[in-house]
Amino acid sequence: MKFIRNLLVSVFFIGYFPIAPGTAASAFAAIIYCFFIPQNTNDFLLMAIIIVVSLIFIPIIKSAEKDLGKDSPKIVIDEIIGYFVAILFLPYSLMIAIYAFVLFRVFDVAKPPPINRLQDLPHGLGVISDDVLAGIYANIILQILLRIFPNFFIVV
C-alpha cells in the first residue's frame, strides 16, 4: 500500500526528480492541460474534480508525510491541483498554459502572504491549501491580464 500511496502523491514518481520536483510536476500538469483536456471542458466540472481530488488526497498526504516527511518535496500532487486552479475559468490557449505555469510557480515558490501561513495547517490540508491559493493568485493575475490585453494570449 505504501508503494501505491507514494506513487500517487509523487504523481508517478515525478516527485522523486532530483532537481525541482514541484516544477516538474507543474510542467506535467501543463502538458496534461495542453494535450489531454478537451478544449470545451466545462470549468465547473473541472472545479468539482479539483475539489474531490483535493479532499481525497488530504488524508493520503497525511499518511505519506509519516514516511516522507512534513511537506516533503516528493509530494507533488498539490502542484497538479494548484496548476489546474490557475487555469480555471480561462480560455483554452497555449499562452494561457505557459503563463499559468510561470505565475503558479512564482507564487508557489515565493509564497507571499497568506500562502506562507497556509502551509502550516495540519496534515495534508496545509500541503494542498498553499498550492490552491498560489493557483488562485495566478488565476487572478491572468484574469486581469486577459481583460487588459486579450490579444496577447492568442497564438497565431
C-alpha positions as CSV (number, residue, x, y, z in Angstrom):
1,M,0.0,0.0,0.0
2,K,2.9,2.4,0.7
3,F,4.1,1.9,-2.9
4,I,0.7,2.9,-4.3
5,R,0.3,5.8,-1.9
6,N,3.8,7.1,-2.8
7,L,3.1,6.6,-6.5
8,L,0.0,8.7,-6.2
9,V,1.3,11.6,-4.0
10,S,4.5,11.8,-6.1
11,V,2.5,11.7,-9.3
12,F,4.1,8.6,-10.8
13,F,7.4,9.4,-9.0
14,I,7.8,12.8,-10.6
15,G,8.3,14.0,-7.0
16,Y,11.5,11.9,-6.9
17,F,13.2,14.1,-9.6
18,P,16.5,15.2,-8.0
19,I,16.1,18.9,-9.1
20,A,12.9,20.9,-8.8
21,P,10.3,18.2,-8.5
22,G,7.5,20.7,-7.9
23,T,8.4,22.5,-11.2
24,A,8.5,19.1,-13.0
25,A,5.0,18.2,-11.6
26,S,3.6,21.6,-12.7
27,A,5.1,21.1,-16.2
28,F,3.4,17.7,-16.2
29,A,0.1,19.4,-15.3
30,A,0.6,21.9,-18.1
31,I,1.2,19.0,-20.6
32,I,-1.9,17.3,-19.4
33,Y,-3.9,20.5,-19.9
34,C,-2.5,21.1,-23.4
35,F,-2.8,17.6,-24.7
36,F,-5.3,15.7,-22.8
37,I,-8.0,18.1,-21.5
38,P,-10.6,18.8,-24.2
39,Q,-10.8,22.5,-25.1
40,N,-14.5,22.6,-24.4
41,T,-14.2,21.1,-20.9
42,N,-16.8,22.5,-18.5
43,D,-14.9,24.7,-15.9
44,F,-17.5,23.8,-13.2
45,L,-16.8,20.1,-13.9
46,L,-13.1,20.7,-13.6
47,M,-13.6,22.7,-10.4
48,A,-15.6,19.8,-9.0
49,I,-12.8,17.3,-9.9
50,I,-10.2,19.6,-8.3
51,I,-12.3,19.7,-5.1
52,V,-12.9,16.0,-5.0
53,V,-9.3,15.1,-5.7
54,S,-8.1,17.6,-3.0
55,L,-10.4,16.1,-0.4
56,I,-9.4,12.6,-1.3
57,F,-5.7,13.4,-1.1
58,I,-5.7,15.3,2.2
59,P,-5.6,12.0,4.3
60,I,-3.4,10.3,1.8
61,I,-0.8,13.1,2.1
62,K,-1.1,13.0,5.9
63,S,-0.2,9.3,5.7
64,A,2.6,9.9,3.3
65,E,4.1,12.6,5.4
66,K,4.8,10.0,8.2
67,D,7.3,8.3,5.8
68,L,8.4,11.1,3.5
69,G,8.5,14.0,6.0
70,K,6.3,17.0,6.5
71,D,5.6,18.8,3.2
72,S,8.2,16.6,1.5
73,P,9.3,17.8,-2.0
74,K,8.4,14.2,-3.1
75,I,4.8,15.0,-2.5
76,V,3.8,16.9,-5.7
77,I,0.1,16.1,-6.2
78,D,-0.5,19.5,-4.7
79,E,1.3,21.1,-7.7
80,I,-1.0,19.4,-10.1
81,I,-4.0,20.6,-8.2
82,G,-2.6,24.2,-7.9
83,Y,-1.9,24.4,-11.6
84,F,-5.4,23.4,-12.5
85,V,-6.8,26.0,-10.2
86,A,-4.6,28.5,-12.1
87,I,-6.3,27.7,-15.4
88,L,-9.9,27.6,-14.2
89,F,-12.4,29.8,-16.0
90,L,-9.8,30.9,-18.5
91,P,-9.9,30.3,-22.3
92,Y,-8.0,27.4,-23.6
93,S,-4.8,28.5,-25.2
94,L,-1.1,27.6,-25.2
95,M,-0.2,31.1,-23.9
96,I,-2.6,30.7,-21.0
97,A,-1.0,27.3,-20.2
98,I,2.5,28.8,-20.3
99,Y,1.7,31.9,-18.2
100,A,-0.4,29.9,-15.7
101,F,2.7,27.6,-15.3
102,V,5.1,30.6,-14.8
103,L,2.8,32.5,-12.4
104,F,1.8,29.5,-10.4
105,R,5.4,28.5,-9.9
106,V,6.3,32.1,-8.9
107,F,3.6,32.3,-6.3
108,D,4.2,28.7,-5.1
109,V,8.0,29.3,-4.6
110,A,7.8,32.9,-3.3
111,K,4.8,32.1,-1.0
112,P,3.6,35.7,-0.4
113,P,1.2,36.1,2.5
114,P,-1.0,34.4,3.3
115,I,0.3,31.5,1.2
116,N,3.3,31.2,3.6
117,R,0.9,30.7,6.6
118,L,-1.4,28.2,4.9
119,Q,1.4,25.6,4.7
120,D,1.3,25.5,8.5
121,L,-2.2,24.0,8.5
122,P,-2.2,20.5,9.9
123,H,-1.6,17.3,7.9
124,G,-2.4,17.3,4.1
125,L,-4.6,20.3,4.3
126,G,-1.5,22.7,4.6
127,V,0.2,20.9,1.7
128,I,-2.7,21.3,-0.6
129,S,-4.1,24.7,0.5
130,D,-0.9,26.7,-0.1
131,D,-0.8,25.5,-3.7
132,V,-4.5,26.1,-4.2
133,L,-4.0,29.7,-3.1
134,A,-0.9,30.1,-5.3
135,G,-3.2,28.9,-8.2
136,I,-5.8,31.4,-7.2
137,Y,-3.3,34.2,-7.2
138,A,-2.0,33.1,-10.7
139,N,-5.6,32.9,-11.9
140,I,-6.5,36.4,-10.7
141,I,-3.4,37.9,-12.5
142,L,-4.3,36.0,-15.7
143,Q,-8.0,37.1,-15.5
144,I,-6.9,40.7,-15.2
145,L,-4.3,40.5,-18.0
146,L,-6.8,38.8,-20.2
147,R,-9.2,41.7,-19.9
148,I,-6.5,44.3,-20.4
149,F,-4.6,42.6,-23.2
150,P,-6.9,40.0,-24.7
151,N,-4.9,39.6,-28.0
152,F,-1.7,38.9,-26.1
153,F,-2.9,35.4,-25.2
154,I,-3.7,34.4,-28.8
155,V,-1.1,32.3,-30.6
156,V,-1.2,32.9,-34.3
